[in-house]
């Protein structure tokens, strides 16, 4: 997937007037040596009406809802996966329903491609929570970056009950 695809996603989200941040593998690729990732992950501050507009905007670009969780909730969907027959891009959108998710969007920084991208610290917290094999590789690379706000990471790791994982990461990456 090229920067053109990411730019197109950014333009669609911007047209909808939504606050969002790139998370997941593409966000990690902004900060460390890129690795292959098949999908684009976004966290967005959006309610049910916002998601309806986003679905319409993406439908106009050939995307359809492939999977949706929580769409029947009064607060709207928690997660929607979009796919397009004419494009291999898979877009996964999470609603910013937790304070951490809203903080990720608030703290996001502009990326070279123009999309707001989650900070290194926020990506570390998300990867600690997910705790998959591919997250371990990402975590090791992110933990080696300079000037990480470790107290911030520790705060959210404590809140999300993954402090043991953070301690293990810091011990194995040589960060204390």
N, C-alpha and C positions, 0 to 999 in steps of 0.2 A: 504494500500500500504506500502510495506516495504522499508527498506534502499536498498535492492537489486534492486528494480525497479528504485529508484533514482540513484543508482550507474550505472545501465545500461544506463540510459538517459545521465548521465555525460560522460560515456565512448563514446557514440555515438557522442555527441557534441564535445568532445575533439578530436576524430578521424577526425572530419571535420575541426579542427583548428579554431574553433569559440570562440570569447570572449562572455561570457554570465553570467547571474546571475539568481539564483532562486529567485522568487518573490511569492506573494500570500500566501495562507494558510500554505504551507509547509515551506516557509521562516519564517513566523511568529512563527511556531512551533519550530524553532531553538532557538528563543529568549525567548519565554514564554511557559507556560504550554500547551502542545499540545491539539489541538482540531481536530475533524475529518474534512478532506477535501478530496474531490473526485478527484480533478485534480491537475496536476503539471503545474505551471506557470513559464515560463522562458522568460526573455528578452534577445535578442541576437543581437549583432552587425553583420548584414548580409545584403548583397545585393542579387539581383536575382540569380546570379550564386551560391552563398553560400546556398541559400534556395533550389536550385535544388539539390545540393550535400547532404544537410540535408534530403530532401525528399527521395533520393536514399538510404542513410544510414539507415533511419528509415524503409523504405520499406523492406530492407534486414532483419530487425528484426521483420517484420510482421505488421508494422504500415502503415496506409493509411490516406490520407488527408480526413477528414470528413467535414471540412469547411475552406474556405479561403477568406480573405478580401483583396482587393487591389492587387491581383496577376498580374493584367494587367497593373499596373503602371510601368513606366520606373525605378523607384527606388525599385520595387519589392513589395512583399506582406507586409501588415501591421500586419497581424495576420493569423496564421494557427493552426487549431485544428487537432490533430492526434489521431486516435483510432486504436485498434487492436482487432480482433475477439478473439484471444486466451489470451487476457490480459485485465483486467478491467481498466487499466491505461488510463487516458485521458491526453494528453500532449497538452498544449496551449502555443504557441510560438508567442511572440510579437517581431517585428523588432524594434530595437533601432533607431527610426527616430527623436526623440526630444532630445534636450540637456539634459533634465532630465533623459531620458532613458539611454543615453550614460554615464551620470554621475553615475547612479546606477550600471552599469557594471564596470566602473572604480573603484568605491569605494567598490565593493563587497568583502566580507571576506570569507576565507575558513570555511566550516561547518564541523561538526563532520563526516558527510557522504562523505566529499571530494568535494562536489559541492560548487562553489562560491555562497554566499548568500547575498542578499541585506542587507544593514545596517539597524539598528532600525530606524534611521532618515528617510531613503529613504522609508521604509515600511510605516511609519507614513504618509508621504506625499502621497504615492500611495493610502492608505486607506482613507485619507481625500478627495482625488479626486473622488474615487469610491463611497463613502458615502452610502453603502448598510447597512442593519441591521447587517449582520455578520461582517462588517467592524467596526462597533461601538464596538463590543465585543473585537476584536483584538486591536483596538486603545486604549481602556481602559487599557488592559494588557501591551501594549508597552509603554504607557505614564508613567507607574509606574516604569519602569526600571531606574537604576541610570545612571548618566553621559550622558544624552542625549544632543546633540548639538542643543539646541532650536533655536539659531540664524540661523543655516543652515535650519532647518525645516521652520522657518518663511520666509526666503528668497524664498524658492520654493513654499510655501503656498501663498505668495503674487503674485509670477509670475503666478501661476495656478488659482488665484482668489478664493482661499479657506481659506483665512485668518480668516474669520468669523467662519468657522468650527474649525480651530486650536484654536482660543480663547475659543470657547465653550468646546472643549476637555480639555484644560488646566484648565478651571474653574471647570468642573465636576470631573476631576481626582485629583484635589488638587494641580496641578502644576501651578505655576505662574511665 
